[in-house]
Amino acid sequence: MSEIALFFSAFLAATILPFSSEVAFVLAIENDMPILNALLSASSGNVLAIILNYFLGLLLYEKTKTKLLSSSMGTKAYTYGHKYGYYALILSWLPIIGDPLTLVAGLVRLKFVWFVLIAGSLRVLRYYFLSEIF
């Protein structure tokens, strides 16, 4: 597997597509890709994809703002998103729930720098720990 293929598999896996970049990452390492190359390829693809998710969330905010804030439940959800959003990002590395959390981070307009620092570093750490196991 090439670095470009690993990059795109990690990118696609961080979208809402049901895809596992961890399998591709481990296969790349087992097929003698240098660990540093695998880490850089997978991490950069994954982090760029969560940044895309964040900005899609920002775009969704403009389209859903009125509807979201017109109900008490929507207002409460938005308030909770602001209050606990950074803590929720700690779970953003997890399969299934992590990628939607990165979209919601944009939707509730969490600070971009903190978003990248928290969610991005956790994505990189996930690959790092996988590289230590295999």
Residue frames as a rotation matrix with the C-alpha (Angstrom) as fourth column:
MET 1
0.587 0.809 0.000 0.00
0.809 -0.587 0.000 0.00
0.000 0.000 -1.000 0.00
SER 2
-0.289 -0.703 0.650 1.37
0.672 -0.633 -0.385 3.40
0.682 0.326 0.655 -0.91
GLU 3
-0.817 -0.079 -0.571 1.44
0.497 -0.599 -0.628 6.50
-0.292 -0.797 0.529 1.24
ILE 4
-0.840 0.533 -0.102 -1.14
-0.512 -0.715 0.476 8.14
0.181 0.452 0.873 -1.04
ALA 5
-0.226 0.770 -0.597 -3.55
0.027 0.618 0.786 5.21
0.974 0.161 -0.160 -0.68
LEU 6
-0.383 0.028 -0.923 -3.12
0.890 0.279 -0.361 5.29
0.247 -0.960 -0.132 3.10
PHE 7
-0.977 0.022 -0.213 -3.72
0.033 -0.967 -0.251 9.05
-0.212 -0.252 0.944 3.12
PHE 8
-0.580 0.798 -0.161 -6.99
-0.611 -0.295 0.735 8.68
0.539 0.525 0.659 1.20
SER 9
-0.158 0.534 -0.831 -8.17
0.423 0.797 0.431 5.72
0.892 -0.284 -0.351 3.27
ALA 10
-0.608 -0.105 -0.787 -7.58
0.787 -0.210 -0.580 7.74
-0.104 -0.972 0.211 6.46
PHE 11
-0.953 0.285 -0.100 -9.28
-0.298 -0.944 0.141 10.76
-0.054 0.164 0.985 4.92
LEU 12
-0.362 0.862 -0.354 -12.35
-0.373 0.214 0.903 8.77
0.854 0.459 0.245 3.87
ALA 13
-0.291 0.214 -0.933 -12.50
0.699 0.713 -0.054 7.00
0.654 -0.667 -0.357 7.23
ALA 14
-0.814 -0.060 -0.578 -12.80
0.498 -0.584 -0.641 10.34
-0.299 -0.810 0.505 9.03
THR 15
-0.707 0.707 -0.034 -15.89
-0.605 -0.578 0.548 11.26
0.367 0.407 0.836 7.04
ILE 16
-0.061 0.763 0.643 -19.26
-0.879 0.265 -0.397 9.69
-0.473 -0.589 0.655 7.72
LEU 17
0.288 0.089 -0.953 -18.42
-0.715 0.683 -0.152 6.79
0.637 0.725 0.260 5.40
PRO 18
0.818 0.027 0.575 -18.23
-0.464 0.622 0.631 3.46
-0.340 -0.783 0.521 7.24
PHE 19
0.661 -0.707 -0.253 -14.58
0.009 0.345 -0.938 2.73
0.751 0.617 0.235 6.64
SER 20
0.921 -0.366 -0.133 -11.70
0.192 0.131 0.973 1.69
-0.339 -0.921 0.191 8.90
SER 21
0.670 -0.742 -0.018 -8.39
-0.504 -0.437 -0.745 3.43
0.545 0.508 -0.666 8.41
GLU 22
0.305 -0.566 0.766 -6.85
-0.840 0.219 0.496 1.44
-0.448 -0.795 -0.409 11.25
VAL 23
0.666 -0.019 0.746 -6.93
0.214 0.963 -0.166 -1.73
-0.715 0.270 0.645 9.14
ALA 24
0.883 -0.347 0.315 -5.25
0.259 -0.200 -0.945 0.07
0.391 0.916 -0.087 6.25
PHE 25
0.546 -0.696 0.467 -2.68
-0.793 -0.609 0.018 1.56
0.271 -0.380 -0.884 8.65
VAL 26
0.336 -0.391 0.857 -1.78
-0.518 0.683 0.515 -1.82
-0.787 -0.617 0.027 10.14
LEU 27
0.791 -0.018 0.611 -1.62
0.452 0.690 -0.565 -3.43
-0.412 0.723 0.554 6.68
ALA 28
0.837 -0.509 0.199 0.71
-0.188 -0.610 -0.770 -0.69
0.514 0.607 -0.606 5.49
ILE 29
0.298 -0.744 0.598 3.05
-0.947 -0.150 0.284 -1.28
-0.122 -0.651 -0.749 8.42
GLU 30
0.395 -0.102 0.913 2.90
-0.176 0.967 0.184 -5.06
-0.902 -0.233 0.364 8.00
ASN 31
0.817 -0.105 0.566 3.79
0.567 0.319 -0.759 -4.59
-0.101 0.942 0.320 4.32
ASP 32
0.016 -0.988 -0.153 7.01
0.970 -0.021 0.240 -2.84
-0.241 -0.153 0.958 5.34
MET 33
0.449 0.091 0.889 5.97
0.355 -0.931 -0.084 0.79
0.820 0.354 -0.451 4.97
PRO 34
-0.685 -0.721 -0.104 8.22
0.411 -0.265 -0.872 2.81
0.601 -0.640 0.478 7.28
ILE 35
-0.138 0.681 -0.719 6.33
0.989 0.056 -0.136 3.66
-0.052 -0.730 -0.682 10.45
LEU 36
-0.542 -0.109 -0.834 7.04
0.267 -0.962 -0.048 7.38
-0.797 -0.249 0.550 10.14
ASN 37
-0.963 0.208 -0.169 5.65
-0.228 -0.300 0.926 7.43
0.142 0.931 0.337 6.59
ALA 38
-0.439 0.841 -0.317 2.56
0.642 0.540 0.544 5.53
0.628 0.035 -0.777 7.72
LEU 39
-0.213 0.322 -0.922 2.05
0.872 -0.364 -0.328 7.88
-0.442 -0.874 -0.203 10.67
LEU 40
-0.752 -0.134 -0.645 2.41
-0.048 -0.966 0.256 10.98
-0.657 0.223 0.720 8.53
SER 41
-0.906 0.409 -0.113 0.16
-0.095 0.064 0.993 9.70
0.413 0.910 -0.019 5.74
ALA 42
-0.292 0.839 -0.459 -2.64
0.782 0.486 0.390 8.39
0.550 -0.245 -0.798 7.94
SER 43
-0.271 0.155 -0.950 -2.52
0.804 -0.506 -0.312 11.28
-0.530 -0.848 0.013 10.41
SER 44
-0.875 -0.089 -0.475 -2.52
-0.118 -0.914 0.389 14.00
-0.469 0.396 0.790 7.78
GLY 45
-0.757 0.648 -0.088 -5.41
0.065 0.210 0.976 12.40
0.651 0.732 -0.201 5.89
ASN 46
-0.164 0.711 -0.684 -7.44
0.920 0.360 0.153 11.92
0.355 -0.604 -0.713 9.05
VAL 47
-0.400 -0.038 -0.916 -6.79
0.611 -0.755 -0.236 15.41
-0.683 -0.654 0.325 10.43
LEU 48
-0.976 0.069 -0.209 -7.61
-0.198 -0.689 0.697 17.08
-0.096 0.722 0.686 7.10
ALA 49
-0.536 0.826 -0.175 -10.89
0.355 0.409 0.841 15.17
0.766 0.388 -0.512 6.99
ILE 50
-0.063 0.546 -0.835 -11.95
0.995 -0.027 -0.092 16.25
-0.073 -0.837 -0.542 10.49
ILE 51
-0.731 -0.194 -0.654 -11.13
0.173 -0.980 0.096 19.83
-0.660 -0.043 0.750 9.49
LEU 52
-0.877 0.479 -0.042 -13.45
-0.116 -0.126 0.985 19.37
0.467 0.868 0.166 6.51
ASN 53
-0.237 0.809 -0.538 -16.11
0.814 0.468 0.345 17.98
0.530 -0.356 -0.769 8.87
TYR 54
-0.400 0.013 -0.917 -15.70
0.724 -0.609 -0.324 21.02
-0.562 -0.793 0.234 11.12
PHE 55
-0.893 0.008 -0.450 -16.23
-0.219 -0.882 0.418 23.43
-0.393 0.472 0.789 8.23
LEU 56
-0.651 0.746 -0.141 -19.23
0.204 0.352 0.914 21.44
0.731 0.566 -0.381 6.99
GLY 57
-0.170 0.550 -0.817 -20.64
0.985 0.125 -0.121 21.89
0.035 -0.826 -0.563 10.49
LEU 58
-0.674 -0.113 -0.730 -20.08
0.246 -0.966 -0.078 25.64
-0.696 -0.232 0.679 10.21
LEU 59
-0.922 0.348 -0.168 -21.99
-0.282 -0.309 0.908 25.65
0.264 0.885 0.383 6.92
LEU 60
-0.401 0.802 -0.443 -24.80
0.621 0.594 0.512 23.63
0.673 -0.070 -0.736 8.47
TYR 61
-0.538 0.167 -0.826 -25.08
0.728 -0.403 -0.555 26.14
-0.426 -0.900 0.095 11.29
GLU 62
-0.881 0.181 -0.437 -26.07
-0.314 -0.916 0.252 28.91
-0.354 0.359 0.864 8.92
LYS 63
-0.650 0.642 -0.407 -28.71
-0.315 0.260 0.913 26.67
0.692 0.721 0.033 7.35
THR 64
-0.117 0.603 -0.789 -30.08
0.587 0.683 0.435 25.26
0.801 -0.413 -0.433 10.61
LYS 65
-0.924 -0.382 0.028 -29.62
0.212 -0.570 -0.794 28.20
0.319 -0.728 0.607 12.99
THR 66
-0.509 0.796 0.327 -33.24
-0.773 -0.590 0.232 29.37
0.378 -0.135 0.916 12.98
LYS 67
0.378 0.674 -0.634 -34.67
-0.331 0.738 0.588 25.88
0.865 -0.012 0.502 13.34
LEU 68
-0.245 -0.577 -0.779 -32.13
0.551 0.579 -0.602 24.87
0.798 -0.577 0.175 15.98
LEU 69
-0.966 -0.238 -0.104 -32.69
0.224 -0.557 -0.800 27.90
0.133 -0.796 0.591 18.19
SER 70
-0.454 0.865 0.214 -36.48
-0.596 -0.474 0.649 28.03
0.662 0.167 0.730 17.69
SER 71
0.542 0.633 -0.553 -37.16
0.010 0.653 0.757 25.11
0.840 -0.416 0.348 20.02
SER 72
0.676 -0.277 0.683 -36.26
-0.737 -0.264 0.622 24.79
0.008 -0.924 -0.382 23.66
MET 73
0.792 -0.394 0.467 -34.60
0.228 0.900 0.372 21.42
-0.566 -0.188 0.803 23.03
GLY 74
0.588 -0.578 0.566 -32.52
0.672 -0.041 -0.739 22.85
0.450 0.815 0.365 20.17
THR 75
0.530 -0.364 0.766 -31.45
-0.432 -0.893 -0.126 25.81
0.730 -0.264 -0.631 22.30
LYS 76
0.765 -0.216 0.607 -30.58
-0.529 0.326 0.783 23.47
-0.367 -0.920 0.135 25.15
ALA 77
0.755 -0.492 0.433 -28.56
0.592 0.795 -0.129 21.22
-0.281 0.354 0.892 22.83
TYR 78
0.517 -0.561 0.646 -26.71
0.324 -0.570 -0.755 24.22
0.792 0.600 -0.113 21.44
THR 79
0.598 -0.247 0.763 -25.97
-0.710 -0.605 0.361 25.48
0.372 -0.757 -0.537 24.96
TYR 80
0.795 -0.297 0.530 -24.71
-0.138 0.761 0.634 22.05
-0.591 -0.577 0.563 26.04
GLY 81
0.731 -0.525 0.435 -22.59
0.654 0.361 -0.665 21.87
0.192 0.771 0.608 22.90
HIS 82
0.420 -0.570 0.706 -20.87
-0.188 -0.816 -0.547 25.10
0.888 0.097 -0.450 23.89
LYS 83
0.589 -0.128 0.798 -20.54
-0.806 -0.167 0.568 24.14
0.060 -0.978 -0.202 27.52
TYR 84
0.437 -0.343 0.832 -19.31
-0.304 0.814 0.495 20.55
-0.846 -0.469 0.251 27.07
GLY 85
0.961 0.054 -0.270 -18.14
-0.275 0.181 -0.944 20.50
-0.002 0.982 0.189 23.44
TYR 86
0.151 -0.982 -0.111 -14.44
-0.863 -0.076 -0.500 20.47
0.483 0.171 -0.859 24.18
TYR 87
-0.310 -0.192 0.931 -14.90
-0.748 0.654 -0.114 17.62
-0.587 -0.732 -0.346 26.65
ALA 88
0.676 0.636 0.373 -16.92
-0.226 0.660 -0.717 15.72
-0.702 0.401 0.589 24.07
LEU 89
0.660 -0.488 -0.572 -14.03
-0.688 -0.085 -0.721 16.07
0.303 0.869 -0.392 21.62
ILE 90
-0.281 -0.747 0.603 -12.06
-0.891 0.436 0.125 13.74
-0.357 -0.502 -0.788 23.88
LEU 91
0.048 0.401 0.915 -14.27
-0.019 0.916 -0.401 11.01
-0.999 0.002 0.052 22.41
SER 92
0.595 0.294 -0.748 -13.70
-0.649 -0.374 -0.663 12.13
-0.475 0.880 -0.032 18.83
TRP 93
-0.454 -0.821 -0.347 -11.06
-0.886 0.374 0.274 9.48
-0.094 0.432 -0.897 18.16
LEU 94
-0.461 0.330 0.824 -13.58
-0.176 0.876 -0.450 6.68
-0.870 -0.352 -0.346 18.71
PRO 95
-0.970 0.200 0.135 -15.14
0.196 0.325 0.925 4.81
0.141 0.924 -0.355 15.79
ILE 96
-0.269 0.956 0.116 -18.77
0.891 0.201 0.407 5.57
0.366 0.213 -0.906 14.89
ILE 97
0.646 0.617 -0.449 -19.33
0.751 -0.620 0.228 8.51
-0.138 -0.485 -0.864 17.27
GLY 98
-0.106 -0.816 -0.568 -16.07
0.622 -0.500 0.603 10.38
-0.776 -0.289 0.560 16.72
ASP 99
-0.782 -0.255 0.569 -16.62
0.623 -0.368 0.691 11.64
0.033 0.894 0.446 13.19
PRO 100
0.205 0.893 0.400 -20.09
0.706 -0.418 0.572 13.11
0.678 0.165 -0.716 13.83
LEU 101
0.537 -0.063 -0.841 -18.62
0.736 -0.453 0.504 14.88
-0.413 -0.889 -0.197 16.89
THR 102
-0.577 -0.807 -0.127 -16.19
0.605 -0.527 0.597 16.70
-0.549 0.268 0.792 14.61
LEU 103
-0.501 0.523 0.690 -19.12
0.592 -0.376 0.713 17.91
0.632 0.765 -0.121 12.51
VAL 104
0.570 0.751 -0.333 -21.03
0.730 -0.278 0.624 19.01
0.376 -0.599 -0.707 15.62
ALA 105
-0.064 -0.686 -0.725 -17.95
0.824 -0.446 0.349 20.94
-0.563 -0.575 0.594 16.78
GLY 106
-0.921 -0.224 0.320 -18.35
0.381 -0.693 0.612 23.17
0.085 0.686 0.723 13.74
LEU 107
-0.137 0.968 0.209 -22.11
0.581 -0.092 0.809 23.31
0.802 0.232 -0.550 14.15
VAL 108
0.717 0.393 -0.575 -21.83
0.693 -0.323 0.644 24.68
0.067 -0.861 -0.504 17.69
ARG 109
0.678 -0.458 0.574 -18.90
0.012 -0.775 -0.632 26.85
0.735 0.436 -0.520 16.61
LEU 110
0.778 -0.554 -0.296 -16.20
0.466 0.192 0.864 25.63
-0.422 -0.810 0.408 18.92
LYS 111
0.552 -0.659 -0.511 -12.94
-0.638 -0.728 0.251 27.54
-0.538 0.188 -0.822 18.55
PHE 112
0.888 -0.142 -0.438 -11.09
-0.310 0.520 -0.796 26.10
0.341 0.842 0.418 15.56
VAL 113
-0.066 -0.996 0.063 -7.63
-0.716 0.003 -0.698 26.14
0.695 -0.092 -0.714 17.15
TRP 114
-0.343 -0.011 0.939 -8.82
-0.859 0.409 -0.309 24.20
-0.380 -0.913 -0.149 20.20
PHE 115
0.746 0.660 0.088 -10.75
-0.531 0.670 -0.520 21.83
-0.402 0.341 0.850 17.97
VAL 116
0.636 -0.567 -0.523 -7.63
-0.371 0.370 -0.852 20.99
0.677 0.736 0.025 15.93
LEU 117
-0.346 -0.821 0.453 -5.44
-0.818 0.028 -0.575 20.71
0.459 -0.570 -0.681 19.02
ILE 118
-0.168 0.345 0.924 -7.80
-0.770 0.539 -0.341 18.33
-0.615 -0.769 0.175 20.82
ALA 119
0.754 0.595 0.278 -9.33
-0.305 0.692 -0.654 16.24
-0.581 0.408 0.704 18.02
GLY 120
0.705 -0.534 -0.468 -6.29
-0.522 0.058 -0.851 16.34
0.481 0.844 -0.238 15.76
SER 121
-0.304 -0.884 0.355 -3.81
-0.915 0.167 -0.368 15.29
0.266 -0.437 -0.859 18.42
LEU 122
0.014 0.378 0.926 -6.06
-0.613 0.734 -0.291 12.41
-0.790 -0.564 0.242 19.48
ARG 123
0.938 0.298 -0.176 -6.23
-0.307 0.482 -0.821 11.20
-0.160 0.824 0.543 15.89
VAL 124
0.277 -0.923 -0.269 -2.43
-0.674 0.013 -0.739 11.26
0.685 0.386 -0.618 15.63
LEU 125
-0.373 -0.409 0.832 -2.06
-0.914 0.316 -0.254 9.52
-0.159 -0.856 -0.492 19.00
ARG 126
0.591 0.655 0.472 -4.43
-0.522 0.756 -0.396 6.75
-0.615 -0.012 0.788 17.89
TYR 127
0.877 -0.313 -0.363 -2.15
-0.212 0.427 -0.879 5.90
0.430 0.848 0.309 14.97
TYR 128
-0.070 -0.949 0.308 0.93
-0.820 -0.121 -0.559 6.23
0.568 -0.292 -0.770 17.14
PHE 129
-0.103 0.090 0.991 -0.43
-0.837 0.530 -0.135 3.68
-0.537 -0.843 0.021 19.64
LEU 130
0.898 0.422 0.122 -1.36
-0.269 0.747 -0.608 1.35
-0.348 0.513 0.785 16.81
SER 131
0.564 -0.756 -0.332 2.16
-0.430 0.074 -0.900 1.60
0.705 0.650 -0.283 15.45
GLU 132
-0.300 -0.662 0.687 3.55
-0.942 0.089 -0.325 0.64
0.154 -0.744 -0.650 18.87
ILE 133
0.317 0.510 0.800 1.28
-0.610 0.755 -0.240 -2.42
-0.726 -0.412 0.550 19.05
PHE 134
0.930 0.050 0.363 2.13
0.235 0.681 -0.694 -3.68
-0.282 0.731 0.622 15.57
